[in-house]
């Protein structure tokens, strides 16, 4: 007898936003094989359940698998596999030595978070390519995209953010199905369904004697203050990301300098 696995409650607003994003950018289509980076945080938890609902309800067929990359710190992540099994979500844990490698490779004053993130992404890329997956799904949301934009703007001298979909150098398509969802919506999903989530305690930086990065927290606080003053600011910024006028900036190749 086939077990009828239940679906977790996903708000109508979240379902609508994710569905529209998928339709607008063709993130997941018929026959896709999608690998999902599953850390166990609220974002990736929402993502796997959104994809499970889409898999059950959408008029096209696709498959996906959740993969958890450990850092080699003795993390307790078996409960993530138990959770996925309860909801009929294919899941695998990949144990690595990222933590030990980071202690040897990271130079003083370099970005610990960036190094670990690149290492983790590398493992996901390798697993996806070796397993025949054509897409890698990540749980970034609208707050992440806006914070990334302002961090690059203020600290790196560049104007860039997180696109809903892009092609990596290795040919893999990277997708962000939650990119138009707010972080508070994902937090509410986990809370409403009483799901235990992994937080910052799983970050390797917590076990390293390093100066913690401040740029993201500063940016997050700035955006929170701006939103208090203007509750519509994220709506406006989202619209601005689709209404970009490169010829109004300083790139000489984009300037309107042709004689009539």
C-alpha positions, 0 to 999 in steps of 0.5 A: 500500500502506498502511503499518502504523505501529507503536505505542510500548510503553506500560506496562500500568499507564499504559494502565489508568490512562488508560483508566479515567480516560477512562471515568470522566470521558468525556473522549474519546467517539465522533466527538470531534475533539481538539487536543493541545498538544504541547510535546515534553516527556515529558508531551505525548509520552506523551499523543500516544502514549496517544491513538494507542494509544487510537485504535487499540484503543478501540471508538469512533472519534475523531481528534486532531492534535498542535500545537506552539506555538513562542515565536519564539526560533528553536527547533529543533522539526522533529524533533517533526514527524519523530517524529510522521510516524514514528508516523502522528500528525498534527502542525503547528507554529505559529510565534508571537512570544510571546517578543518580545511578552513582553518588551514586555508583562510588568510588573516582578515579574509572573509571566513563566510565567503570561503565556507560558502564557496566550499559548500557551493562547490560540493553542491555543484559537484554532486549535482553534475555527477548526479545528472541534475540540471538545476540547483535550487537555493533558498535566498529570499527578497531580503537576501537580495536587497541586503546583497545589493546594498552590501556590494554598493557600500562595501565593494563598489559594485551594483549587483544582487541575486538574480532569480536564475542564472547559468553557472560556469559549469553549465548548471542552472542555479535558481532561487524560487523564493527570491520574491518572498520576504524573510518574515514569511519564511520564518512564519511558515516554520513557526506556524508548522512548529518546525525545528530549524537550524540557526547560526549555531551551525556556522563554523565561524562560531567555533573560530577565533575570528572577527565576525562579519558586520557588513550584513548585520549593519545592512539588515539594520539599515533596511529595517530602519528604512522600512519602518519609515517607509513600509512600501520600500521593499516593493519599490526596490523590487520594482527598481530591480526591473526598471534599471537605466544603465545610461544614467550612471557612469559607465562610458559604454552605456552613456548616450553620446551619439550625435544626432 
